[in-house]
Amino acid sequence: MFANVGDELIIEGHRIGEPRRVGKVEEVRGDDGGPPYLVRWDDTDRTTLLYPGVDCRIEHLTGTGKDS
Amino acid sequence: MNVSDLAVREPVVIGCDATVADTAALMTSSGVGCVIVVDGQTPVGIVTDRDIVTRGVARQYPSDGRIDGLMSLGLIALDVGHDLDDLLHVFRDHAIRRIPIVDHDRVVGIVSLDDIMVLVAEQLSGVSKVLAGQIMFPHARDEAKAPAATS
């Protein structure tokens, strides 16, 4: 997984009715754009450190994303 | 209060290529119900005894299958520099029961909601002693009352 600061991070709900969580990558802690990421979540406007799983995808809103 | 003061227990970690049986054995020997799954030093997931039951045993997932097939993904962690207030926000915002505490990508502790409940209970215990004192010695309150106005 690769992300730039400013990219959108999305975790889809795991159950029916569970909303997706969307946040913005504020800091990339890993090497070469890798995780963990400091993410500011849209619904709470607070940041947490996230080690994303395979249920997470990155929308590259900035720069040139290598993959998602 | 800093989160590192709350993360008093050593985190129990296991490699992502370990088996379910290995993980269950580690939980038993360590006396914990939750293990952080790591790839090298980097945390990649978390697995509880309940996960092993509901996602493993109940679905006939083989006991020699890899533990990363059962673990919860998308690990929410907190840096050591944060305080109790930050921790409570994370518990509330993400509806999780355990938060790994990391220091430069290395897990140095884990705080559970149970730890917070114990802390709150201890603090309430201190407050309740004050209340108990007021109930047992009501004259103390009478003495504190302002004198009645005279006509």
gemmi code that builds the backbone of each chain (N, CA, C; Angstrom):
import gemmi

chains = {
    "A": [
        ("MET", (0.843, -1.189, 0.000), (0.000, 0.000, 0.000), (0.882, 1.244, 0.000)),
        ("PHE", (0.421, 2.240, -0.737), (1.203, 3.468, -0.885), (0.271, 4.665, -0.716)),
        ("ALA", (0.717, 5.640, -0.002), (-0.108, 6.846, 0.163), (0.768, 8.077, 0.234)),
        ("ASN", (0.165, 9.177, -0.167), (0.788, 10.490, -0.001), (-0.011, 11.268, 1.037)),
        ("VAL", (0.626, 12.235, 1.624), (-0.104, 13.145, 2.506), (-1.199, 13.832, 1.685)),
        ("GLY", (-2.422, 13.827, 2.209), (-3.545, 14.437, 1.505), (-4.426, 13.434, 0.798)),
        ("ASP", (-3.944, 12.204, 0.641), (-4.774, 11.175, 0.013), (-5.942, 10.800, 0.913)),
        ("GLU", (-6.984, 10.273, 0.269), (-8.156, 9.842, 1.022), (-8.037, 8.358, 1.328)),
        ("LEU", (-8.364, 7.992, 2.553), (-8.286, 6.590, 2.970), (-9.706, 6.125, 3.296)),
        ("ILE", (-10.083, 4.976, 2.757), (-11.462, 4.511, 2.910), (-11.463, 3.075, 3.444)),
        ("ILE", (-12.244, 2.865, 4.491), (-12.463, 1.507, 5.001), (-13.951, 1.216, 4.859)),
        ("GLU", (-14.276, 0.242, 4.040), (-15.678, -0.109, 3.826), (-16.230, -0.797, 5.065)),
        ("GLY", (-17.548, -0.640, 5.283), (-18.194, -1.331, 6.386), (-18.117, -2.836, 6.210)),
        ("HIS", (-18.002, -3.543, 7.317), (-17.859, -4.999, 7.253), (-19.194, -5.721, 7.348)),
        ("ARG", (-20.218, -5.009, 7.795), (-21.537, -5.620, 7.929), (-22.550, -4.751, 7.201)),
        ("ILE", (-23.689, -5.341, 6.887), (-24.737, -4.588, 6.212), (-25.186, -3.449, 7.123)),
        ("GLY", (-25.222, -2.277, 6.565), (-25.647, -1.110, 7.342), (-24.514, -0.383, 8.021)),
        ("GLU", (-23.352, -1.032, 8.096), (-22.214, -0.372, 8.746), (-21.611, 0.625, 7.760)),
        ("PRO", (-21.514, 1.887, 8.149), (-21.028, 2.883, 7.190), (-19.525, 2.748, 6.935)),
        ("ARG", (-19.122, 3.205, 5.763), (-17.688, 3.259, 5.482), (-17.056, 4.370, 6.310)),
        ("ARG", (-15.783, 4.210, 6.586), (-15.055, 5.272, 7.278), (-14.097, 5.910, 6.291)),
        ("VAL", (-14.117, 7.212, 6.292), (-13.282, 7.955, 5.357), (-12.408, 8.921, 6.146)),
        ("GLY", (-11.156, 8.993, 5.755), (-10.250, 9.919, 6.410), (-9.221, 10.452, 5.433)),
        ("LYS", (-8.463, 11.374, 5.895), (-7.420, 11.969, 5.056), (-6.058, 11.675, 5.681)),
        ("VAL", (-5.132, 11.247, 4.848), (-3.794, 10.929, 5.339), (-3.066, 12.229, 5.651)),
        ("GLU", (-2.704, 12.391, 6.909), (-1.998, 13.614, 7.323), (-0.503, 13.385, 7.470)),
        ("GLU", (-0.129, 12.137, 7.662), (1.285, 11.838, 7.866), (1.541, 10.412, 7.429)),
        ("VAL", (2.620, 10.202, 6.711), (3.021, 8.861, 6.284), (4.244, 8.472, 7.102)),
        ("ARG", (4.102, 7.434, 7.911), (5.187, 7.068, 8.828), (6.109, 5.998, 8.242)),
        ("GLY", (5.598, 5.224, 7.288), (6.397, 4.129, 6.739), (7.343, 4.595, 5.651)),
        ("ASP", (8.158, 3.661, 5.184), (9.090, 3.980, 4.101), (8.347, 3.979, 2.766)),
        ("ASP", (8.759, 4.846, 1.868), (8.217, 4.877, 0.502), (6.699, 4.927, 0.462)),
        ("GLY", (6.100, 5.717, 1.333), (4.642, 5.872, 1.313), (3.887, 4.752, 1.988)),
        ("GLY", (4.599, 3.868, 2.646), (3.939, 2.736, 3.299), (3.372, 3.096, 4.661)),
        ("PRO", (2.535, 2.215, 5.221), (1.957, 2.460, 6.537), (2.979, 2.325, 7.651)),
        ("PRO", (2.663, 2.821, 8.841), (1.343, 3.338, 9.255), (1.119, 4.779, 8.810)),
        ("TYR", (-0.181, 5.141, 8.855), (-0.566, 6.491, 8.476), (-1.273, 7.185, 9.646)),
        ("LEU", (-0.985, 8.468, 9.773), (-1.767, 9.272, 10.708), (-2.952, 9.804, 9.905)),
        ("VAL", (-4.144, 9.391, 10.301), (-5.349, 9.678, 9.513), (-6.295, 10.577, 10.295)),
        ("ARG", (-6.770, 11.623, 9.635), (-7.818, 12.456, 10.239), (-9.158, 12.005, 9.670)),
        ("TRP", (-10.015, 11.494, 10.562), (-11.277, 10.908, 10.128), (-12.319, 11.982, 9.907)),
        ("ASP", (-13.079, 11.819, 8.819), (-14.089, 12.812, 8.468), (-15.179, 12.923, 9.526)),
        ("ASP", (-15.569, 11.775, 10.107), (-16.730, 11.797, 11.012), (-16.412, 12.352, 12.395)),
        ("THR", (-15.159, 12.310, 12.813), (-14.826, 12.801, 14.160), (-13.903, 14.009, 14.139)),
        ("ASP", (-13.262, 14.235, 12.993), (-12.268, 15.305, 12.845), (-11.104, 15.138, 13.831)),
        ("ARG", (-10.836, 13.882, 14.209), (-9.678, 13.601, 15.061), (-8.746, 12.637, 14.340)),
        ("THR", (-7.517, 12.590, 14.801), (-6.529, 11.745, 14.130), (-6.220, 10.496, 14.949)),
        ("THR", (-5.938, 9.417, 14.212), (-5.424, 8.207, 14.858), (-4.352, 7.612, 13.958)),
        ("LEU", (-3.526, 6.794, 14.576), (-2.491, 6.083, 13.836), (-3.088, 4.774, 13.344)),
        ("LEU", (-3.026, 4.542, 12.045), (-3.673, 3.373, 11.460), (-2.663, 2.492, 10.740)),
        ("TYR", (-2.725, 1.200, 11.056), (-2.018, 0.179, 10.286), (-3.085, -0.479, 9.414)),
        ("PRO", (-3.262, -0.042, 8.192), (-4.408, -0.484, 7.401), (-4.329, -1.953, 7.017)),
        ("GLY", (-5.505, -2.548, 6.919), (-5.591, -3.926, 6.455), (-6.001, -3.974, 4.997)),
        ("VAL", (-6.311, -5.172, 4.530), (-6.661, -5.319, 3.114), (-8.053, -4.762, 2.823)),
        ("ASP", (-8.809, -4.446, 3.862), (-10.137, -3.865, 3.670), (-10.069, -2.352, 3.469)),
        ("CYS", (-8.877, -1.846, 3.385), (-8.674, -0.400, 3.295), (-8.140, -0.057, 1.899)),
        ("ARG", (-8.626, 1.046, 1.349), (-8.075, 1.481, 0.069), (-7.746, 2.966, 0.123)),
        ("ILE", (-6.852, 3.339, -0.780), (-6.373, 4.717, -0.829), (-6.838, 5.350, -2.132)),
        ("GLU", (-7.451, 6.507, -2.023), (-7.758, 7.304, -3.207), (-6.674, 8.371, -3.306)),
        ("HIS", (-5.918, 8.299, -4.378), (-4.785, 9.227, -4.510), (-5.281, 10.572, -5.028)),
        ("LEU", (-5.404, 11.500, -4.121), (-5.895, 12.826, -4.491), (-4.736, 13.779, -4.759)),
        ("THR", (-3.549, 13.339, -4.355), (-2.377, 14.204, -4.550), (-1.275, 13.388, -5.186)),
        ("GLY", (-0.366, 14.018, -5.846), (0.802, 13.347, -6.387), (0.441, 12.253, -7.365)),
        ("THR", (1.321, 11.302, -7.540), (1.088, 10.185, -8.446), (1.145, 8.902, -7.649)),
        ("GLY", (-0.003, 8.325, -7.410), (-0.071, 7.088, -6.653), (0.528, 5.936, -7.431)),
        ("LYS", (1.281, 5.115, -6.720), (1.877, 3.952, -7.388), (0.880, 2.813, -7.471)),
        ("ASP", (0.159, 2.606, -6.351), (-0.861, 1.571, -6.328), (-1.835, 1.890, -5.208)),
        ("SER", (-2.792, 1.028, -4.976), (-3.692, 1.225, -3.848), (-3.946, -0.123, -3.209)),
    ],
    "B": [
        ("MET", (-2.495, 12.131, 32.679), (-1.855, 10.819, 32.715), (-1.482, 10.377, 31.302)),
        ("ASN", (-0.252, 9.933, 31.151), (0.224, 9.495, 29.843), (-0.197, 8.038, 29.580)),
        ("VAL", (-0.411, 7.718, 28.305), (-0.850, 6.350, 27.985), (0.186, 5.302, 28.386)),
        ("SER", (1.458, 5.696, 28.389), (2.488, 4.724, 28.766), (2.361, 4.334, 30.243)),
        ("ASP", (1.741, 5.209, 31.052), (1.504, 4.863, 32.455), (0.408, 3.805, 32.584)),
        ("LEU", (-0.476, 3.779, 31.599), (-1.576, 2.814, 31.638), (-1.189, 1.475, 31.024)),
        ("ALA", (-0.273, 1.528, 30.058), (0.123, 0.298, 29.357), (1.172, -0.436, 30.182)),
        ("VAL", (0.740, -0.957, 31.310), (1.687, -1.560, 32.249), (2.049, -2.995, 31.869)),
        ("ARG", (1.166, -3.621, 31.105), (1.456, -5.011, 30.738), (2.296, -5.076, 29.463)),
        ("GLU", (3.203, -6.014, 29.424), (3.991, -6.232, 28.216), (3.054, -6.724, 27.113)),
        ("PRO", (3.156, -6.170, 25.925), (2.296, -6.660, 24.850), (2.715, -8.063, 24.419)),
        ("VAL", (1.749, -8.881, 24.132), (2.042, -10.228, 23.632), (1.849, -10.200, 22.127)),
        ("VAL", (2.904, -10.514, 21.402), (2.850, -10.439, 19.942), (3.192, -11.797, 19.340)),
        ("ILE", (2.695, -12.000, 18.117), (2.997, -13.239, 17.405), (3.143, -12.921, 15.928)),
        ("GLY", (3.982, -13.658, 15.246), (4.206, -13.429, 13.824), (2.983, -13.780, 12.999)),
        ("CYS", (2.824, -13.090, 11.866), (1.628, -13.294, 11.053), (1.581, -14.681, 10.406)),
        ("ASP", (2.721, -15.370, 10.372), (2.721, -16.705, 9.777), (2.524, -17.812, 10.815)),
        ("ALA", (2.284, -17.423, 12.058), (2.024, -18.427, 13.098), (0.656, -19.066, 12.861)),
        ("THR", (0.471, -20.232, 13.444), (-0.814, -20.921, 13.265), (-1.793, -20.507, 14.364)),
        ("VAL", (-3.043, -20.885, 14.148), (-4.078, -20.618, 15.153), (-3.726, -21.362, 16.440)),
        ("ALA", (-3.258, -22.600, 16.308), (-2.894, -23.388, 17.492), (-1.748, -22.727, 18.251)),
        ("ASP", (-0.760, -22.222, 17.503), (0.363, -21.515, 18.146), (-0.150, -20.319, 18.949)),
        ("THR", (-1.075, -19.601, 18.345), (-1.599, -18.385, 18.976), (-2.377, -18.732, 20.238)),
        ("ALA", (-3.206, -19.772, 20.135), (-3.983, -20.193, 21.306), (-3.043, -20.635, 22.427)),
        ("ALA", (-1.982, -21.349, 22.051), (-1.011, -21.803, 23.055), (-0.307, -20.612, 23.706)),
        ("LEU", (0.007, -19.592, 22.895), (0.662, -18.390, 23.427), (-0.265, -17.641, 24.381)),
        ("MET", (-1.545, -17.555, 23.997), (-2.516, -16.900, 24.888), (-2.591, -17.625, 26.219)),
        ("THR", (-2.582, -18.939, 26.155), (-2.677, -19.742, 27.380), (-1.447, -19.549, 28.264)),
        ("SER", (-0.263, -19.649, 27.641), (0.971, -19.550, 28.433), (1.188, -18.135, 28.966)),
        ("SER", (0.673, -17.127, 28.231), (0.880, -15.739, 28.657), (-0.251, -15.234, 29.540)),
        ("GLY", (-1.336, -15.980, 29.581), (-2.473, -15.564, 30.402), (-3.180, -14.346, 29.855)),
        ("VAL", (-3.255, -14.237, 28.520), (-3.946, -13.101, 27.904), (-5.020, -13.613, 26.943)),
        ("GLY", (-5.925, -12.733, 26.600), (-6.973, -13.102, 25.657), (-6.853, -12.345, 24.357)),
        ("CYS", (-5.734, -11.707, 24.174), (-5.556, -10.855, 22.987), (-4.083, -10.806, 22.608)),
        ("VAL", (-3.821, -10.987, 21.332), (-2.446, -11.002, 20.851), (-2.352, -10.067, 19.648)),
        ("ILE", (-1.270, -9.319, 19.582), (-1.045, -8.451, 18.428), (-0.241, -9.231, 17.400)),
        ("VAL", (-0.716, -9.201, 16.168), (-0.051, -9.935, 15.097), (0.908, -8.980, 14.391)),
        ("VAL", (2.152, -9.428, 14.249), (3.171, -8.554, 13.656), (3.808, -9.207, 12.435)),
        ("ASP", (4.251, -8.343, 11.550), (5.052, -8.772, 10.401), (6.420, -8.131, 10.637)),
        ("GLY", (7.376, -8.923, 11.086), (8.624, -8.352, 11.567), (8.328, -7.690, 12.899)),
        ("GLN", (8.526, -6.375, 12.965), (8.152, -5.629, 14.180), (6.854, -4.865, 13.986)),
        ("THR", (6.427, -4.755, 12.731), (5.280, -3.907, 12.419), (3.965, -4.614, 12.719)),
        ("PRO", (3.116, -4.002, 13.539), (1.812, -4.618, 13.797), (0.932, -4.596, 12.558)),
        ("VAL", (0.274, -5.708, 12.295), (-0.582, -5.790, 11.107), (-2.017, -6.168, 11.472)),
        ("GLY", (-2.244, -6.591, 12.708), (-3.592, -6.960, 13.104), (-3.642, -7.335, 14.565)),
        ("ILE", (-4.828, -7.689, 15.001), (-5.012, -8.068, 16.403), (-5.993, -9.237, 16.434)),
        ("VAL", (-5.752, -10.174, 17.323), (-6.645, -11.337, 17.396), (-6.949, -11.630, 18.862)),
        ("THR", (-8.207, -11.932, 19.132), (-8.633, -12.230, 20.500), (-9.045, -13.703, 20.585)),
        ("ASP", (-9.194, -14.148, 21.838), (-9.673, -15.520, 22.023), (-11.056, -15.699, 21.405)),
        ("ARG", (-11.842, -14.628, 21.451), (-13.181, -14.693, 20.855), (-13.101, -14.857, 19.329)),
        ("ASP", (-12.122, -14.183, 18.711), (-11.931, -14.340, 17.263), (-11.651, -15.800, 16.923)),
        ("ILE", (-10.831, -16.420, 17.754), (-10.480, -17.823, 17.484), (-11.728, -18.708, 17.570)),
        ("VAL", (-12.607, -18.365, 18.498), (-13.833, -19.154, 18.651), (-14.813, -18.865, 17.509)),
        ("THR", (-15.099, -17.565, 17.295), (-16.176, -17.223, 16.351), (-15.740, -17.298, 14.885)),
        ("ARG", (-14.502, -16.936, 14.617), (-14.047, -16.966, 13.219), (-13.309, -18.253, 12.904)),
        ("GLY", (-12.815, -18.907, 13.925), (-12.034, -20.120, 13.710), (-12.838, -21.373, 13.939)),
        ("VAL", (-13.075, -21.667, 15.190), (-13.746, -22.924, 15.545), (-15.134, -22.994, 14.911)),
        ("ALA", (-15.913, -21.924, 15.041), (-17.292, -21.945, 14.542), (-17.359, -22.125, 13.033)),
        ("ARG", (-16.317, -21.690, 12.337), (-16.325, -21.799, 10.866), (-15.394, -22.896, 10.371)),
        ("GLN", (-14.977, -23.723, 11.295), (-14.113, -24.862, 10.985), (-12.833, -24.437, 10.264)),
        ("TYR", (-12.314, -23.290, 10.664), (-11.004, -22.838, 10.174), (-9.960, -23.751, 10.810)),
        ("PRO", (-9.048, -24.302, 10.027), (-8.115, -25.290, 10.586), (-7.192, -24.699, 11.651)),
        ("SER", (-6.913, -25.487, 12.651), (-6.067, -25.003, 13.734), (-4.620, -24.816, 13.277)),
        ("ASP", (-4.270, -25.434, 12.140), (-2.923, -25.202, 11.600), (-2.935, -24.121, 10.510)),
        ("GLY", (-4.072, -23.432, 10.379), (-4.147, -22.312, 9.434), (-3.457, -21.091, 10.002)),
        ("ARG", (-3.062, -20.183, 9.127), (-2.349, -18.973, 9.572), (-3.276, -18.067, 10.358)),
        ("ILE", (-2.707, -17.450, 11.377), (-3.497, -16.591, 12.259), (-3.934, -15.308, 11.555)),
        ("ASP", (-3.186, -14.890, 10.531), (-3.602, -13.648, 9.859), (-4.880, -13.839, 9.051)),
        ("GLY", (-5.332, -15.087, 8.938), (-6.627, -15.322, 8.305), (-7.794, -15.062, 9.252)),
        ("LEU", (-7.512, -14.940, 10.523), (-8.564, -14.725, 11.529), (-8.519, -13.341, 12.162)),
        ("MET", (-7.388, -12.715, 12.048), (-7.180, -11.481, 12.829), (-8.058, -10.335, 12.329)),
        ("SER", (-8.258, -9.366, 13.202), (-8.936, -8.137, 12.810), (-7.920, -7.223, 12.148)),
        ("LEU", (-8.379, -6.612, 11.051), (-7.485, -5.757, 10.268), (-7.691, -4.296, 10.644)),
        ("GLY", (-6.855, -3.473, 10.063), (-7.011, -2.041, 10.279), (-6.771, -1.668, 11.723)),
        ("LEU", (-5.558, -1.909, 12.164), (-5.214, -1.714, 13.572), (-5.114, -0.225, 13.900)),
        ("ILE", (-5.897, 0.173, 14.886), (-5.823, 1.552, 15.381), (-4.860, 1.569, 16.561)),
        ("ALA", (-3.849, 2.407, 16.484), (-2.837, 2.460, 17.546), (-2.690, 3.901, 18.022)),
        ("LEU", (-1.931, 4.043, 19.090), (-1.694, 5.375, 19.653), (-0.220, 5.495, 19.994)),
        ("ASP", (0.341, 6.655, 19.719), (1.746, 6.901, 20.070), (1.890, 7.057, 21.584)),
        ("VAL", (3.085, 6.763, 22.070), (3.327, 6.824, 23.515), (3.126, 8.225, 24.098)),
        ("GLY", (3.265, 9.239, 23.283), (3.197, 10.601, 23.799), (1.809, 11.082, 24.171)),
        ("HIS", (0.763, 10.292, 23.846), (-0.598, 10.775, 24.082), (-1.028, 10.591, 25.536)),
        ("ASP", (-2.114, 11.284, 25.877), (-2.593, 11.206, 27.256), (-3.921, 10.448, 27.334)),
        ("LEU", (-4.427, 10.353, 28.549), (-5.642, 9.563, 28.791), (-6.830, 10.086, 27.997)),
        ("ASP", (-6.915, 11.393, 27.865), (-8.027, 11.994, 27.134), (-8.019, 11.533, 25.671)),
        ("ASP", (-6.829, 11.525, 25.061), (-6.705, 11.048, 23.672), (-7.138, 9.589, 23.576)),
        ("LEU", (-6.727, 8.812, 24.563), (-7.053, 7.385, 24.584), (-8.568, 7.181, 24.634)),
        ("LEU", (-9.235, 7.944, 25.484), (-10.686, 7.813, 25.615), (-11.387, 8.194, 24.315)),
        ("HIS", (-10.863, 9.200, 23.636), (-11.436, 9.594, 22.338), (-11.332, 8.442, 21.340)),
        ("VAL", (-10.188, 7.772, 21.327), (-9.997, 6.676, 20.369), (-10.952, 5.522, 20.690)),
        ("PHE", (-11.079, 5.181, 21.965), (-12.027, 4.133, 22.348), (-13.436, 4.492, 21.879)),
        ("ARG", (-13.811, 5.746, 22.083), (-15.167, 6.175, 21.753), (-15.384, 6.255, 20.242)),
        ("ASP", (-14.407, 6.802, 19.537), (-14.592, 7.042, 18.101), (-14.562, 5.756, 17.286)),
        ("HIS", (-13.832, 4.764, 17.756), (-13.608, 3.589, 16.919), (-14.274, 2.328, 17.455)),
        ("ALA", (-14.966, 2.425, 18.564), (-15.697, 1.278, 19.112), (-14.812, 0.038, 19.204)),
        ("ILE", (-13.630, 0.204, 19.780), (-12.712, -0.920, 19.966), (-12.451, -1.092, 21.460)),
        ("ARG", (-11.951, -2.253, 21.822), (-11.755, -2.560, 23.249), (-10.288, -2.554, 23.655)),
        ("ARG", (-9.388, -2.579, 22.671), (-7.960, -2.614, 23.008), (-7.199, -1.715, 22.040)),
        ("ILE", (-6.225, -0.994, 22.571), (-5.434, -0.090, 21.731), (-3.951, -0.364, 21.971)),
        ("PRO", (-3.244, -0.793, 20.954), (-1.788, -0.944, 21.104), (-1.130, 0.427, 21.221)),
        ("ILE", (-0.123, 0.499, 22.062), (0.654, 1.730, 22.213), (1.980, 1.499, 21.498)),
        ("VAL", (2.313, 2.395, 20.578), (3.509, 2.191, 19.767), (4.519, 3.322, 19.985)),
        ("ASP", (5.757, 2.935, 19.842), (6.854, 3.892, 19.916), (7.721, 3.648, 18.692)),
        ("HIS", (7.638, 4.561, 17.732), (8.373, 4.405, 16.478), (8.125, 3.042, 15.839)),
        ("ASP", (6.839, 2.729, 15.639), (6.435, 1.539, 14.903), (6.662, 0.234, 15.684)),
        ("ARG", (7.051, 0.331, 16.938), (7.235, -0.882, 17.744), (6.191, -0.870, 18.864)),
        ("VAL", (5.493, -1.989, 19.007), (4.454, -2.069, 20.035), (5.120, -2.162, 21.403)),
        ("VAL", (4.813, -1.216, 22.272), (5.439, -1.199, 23.601), (4.436, -1.491, 24.713)),
        ("GLY", (3.163, -1.539, 24.358), (2.154, -1.821, 25.369), (0.786, -1.945, 24.742)),
        ("ILE", (-0.171, -2.306, 25.566), (-1.552, -2.382, 25.082), (-2.460, -1.961, 26.234)),
        ("VAL", (-3.461, -1.168, 25.911), (-4.412, -0.717, 26.924), (-5.790, -1.207, 26.525)),
        ("SER", (-6.469, -1.817, 27.464), (-7.813, -2.310, 27.175), (-8.836, -1.427, 27.868)),
        ("LEU", (-10.065, -1.562, 27.409), (-11.162, -0.830, 28.032), (-11.303, -1.251, 29.494)),
        ("ASP", (-10.968, -2.506, 29.783), (-11.008, -2.998, 31.171), (-10.032, -2.208, 32.049)),
        ("ASP", (-8.843, -1.905, 31.493), (-7.863, -1.123, 32.255), (-8.446, 0.237, 32.640)),
        ("ILE", (-9.170, 0.833, 31.681), (-9.770, 2.151, 31.931), (-10.844, 2.030, 33.014)),
        ("MET", (-11.630, 0.946, 32.922), (-12.695, 0.760, 33.918), (-12.103, 0.609, 35.321)),
        ("VAL", (-10.995, -0.120, 35.415), (-10.331, -0.294, 36.714), (-9.846, 1.058, 37.235)),
        ("LEU", (-9.264, 1.838, 36.335), (-8.762, 3.160, 36.729), (-9.894, 4.045, 37.229)),
        ("VAL", (-10.990, 4.063, 36.460), (-12.144, 4.891, 36.841), (-12.725, 4.407, 38.164)),
        ("ALA", (-12.787, 3.078, 38.320), (-13.333, 2.514, 39.558), (-12.480, 2.934, 40.755)),
        ("GLU", (-11.164, 2.929, 40.580), (-10.268, 3.344, 41.674), (-10.484, 4.808, 42.025)),
        ("GLN", (-10.649, 5.626, 40.972), (-10.858, 7.058, 41.213), (-12.206, 7.300, 41.893)),
        ("LEU", (-13.231, 6.539, 41.454), (-14.545, 6.672, 42.071), (-14.513, 6.217, 43.524)),
        ("SER", (-13.669, 5.207, 43.773), (-13.539, 4.712, 45.140), (-13.059, 5.828, 46.071)),
        ("GLY", (-12.113, 6.619, 45.580), (-11.616, 7.746, 46.372), (-12.708, 8.760, 46.651)),
        ("VAL", (-13.525, 9.024, 45.620), (-14.623, 9.983, 45.784), (-15.670, 9.431, 46.746)),
        ("SER", (-15.939, 8.121, 46.622), (-16.989, 7.522, 47.453), (-16.612, 7.574, 48.934)),
        ("LYS", (-15.307, 7.567, 49.249), (-14.888, 7.667, 50.656), (-15.308, 9.015, 51.240)),
        ("VAL", (-15.209, 10.051, 50.415), (-15.640, 11.375, 50.865), (-17.141, 11.369, 51.126)),
        ("LEU", (-17.899, 10.776, 50.192), (-19.356, 10.719, 50.341), (-19.734, 9.899, 51.565)),
        ("ALA", (-19.034, 8.761, 51.735), (-19.323, 7.899, 52.885), (-19.076, 8.644, 54.186)),
        ("GLY", (-18.013, 9.432, 54.212), (-17.705, 10.222, 55.402), (-18.818, 11.204, 55.714)),
        ("GLN", (-19.374, 11.813, 54.678), (-20.448, 12.786, 54.885), (-21.727, 12.109, 55.376)),
        ("ILE", (-21.951, 10.880, 54.893), (-23.147, 10.150, 55.330), (-22.983, 9.675, 56.781)),
        ("MET", (-21.777, 9.184, 57.102), (-21.541, 8.648, 58.452), (-21.435, 9.748, 59.497)),
        ("PHE", (-20.987, 10.905, 59.102), (-20.810, 12.017, 60.058), (-21.575, 13.247, 59.569)),
        ("PRO", (-22.919, 13.153, 59.593), (-23.726, 14.251, 59.024), (-23.536, 15.579, 59.746)),
        ("HIS", (-23.073, 15.536, 61.038), (-22.889, 16.799, 61.752), (-21.864, 17.686, 61.048)),
        ("ALA", (-20.972, 17.052, 60.321), (-19.970, 17.834, 59.598), (-20.640, 18.757, 58.592)),
        ("ARG", (-21.772, 18.230, 57.994), (-22.491, 19.077, 57.041), (-23.243, 20.188, 57.774)),
        ("ASP", (-23.829, 19.832, 58.953), (-24.581, 20.840, 59.711), (-23.693, 22.014, 60.095)),
        ("GLU", (-22.461, 21.663, 60.490), (-21.537, 22.716, 60.901), (-21.183, 23.636, 59.737)),
        ("ALA", (-21.248, 23.045, 58.560), (-20.876, 23.831, 57.389), (-21.998, 24.764, 56.944)),
        ("LYS", (-23.234, 24.510, 57.461), (-24.374, 25.329, 57.024), (-24.217, 26.776, 57.526)),
        ("ALA", (-24.725, 27.663, 56.730), (-24.684, 29.070, 57.143), (-25.684, 29.278, 58.284)),
        ("PRO", (-25.412, 30.152, 59.224), (-26.361, 30.387, 60.316), (-27.664, 30.987, 59.801)),
        ("ALA", (-28.797, 30.544, 60.417), (-30.111, 31.028, 59.970), (-30.250, 32.507, 60.305)),
        ("ALA", (-30.943, 33.197, 59.438), (-31.145, 34.639, 59.643), (-32.088, 34.865, 60.820)),
        ("THR", (-31.792, 35.807, 61.646), (-32.666, 36.121, 62.793), (-33.537, 37.315, 62.477)),
        ("SER", (-34.784, 37.259, 62.993), (-35.702, 38.351, 62.689), (-35.712, 39.394, 63.800)),
    ],
}
model = gemmi.Model(1)
for chain_id, residues in chains.items():
    chain = gemmi.Chain(chain_id)
    for i, (resn, *xyz) in enumerate(residues, 1):
        res = gemmi.Residue()
        res.name, res.seqid = resn, gemmi.SeqId(i, " ")
        for name, pos in zip(("N", "CA", "C"), xyz):
            atom = gemmi.Atom()
            atom.name, atom.element = name, gemmi.Element(name[0])
            atom.pos, atom.b_iso = gemmi.Position(*pos), 0.0
            res.add_atom(atom)
        chain.add_residue(res)
    model.add_chain(chain)
structure = gemmi.Structure()
structure.add_model(model)
structure.setup_entities()
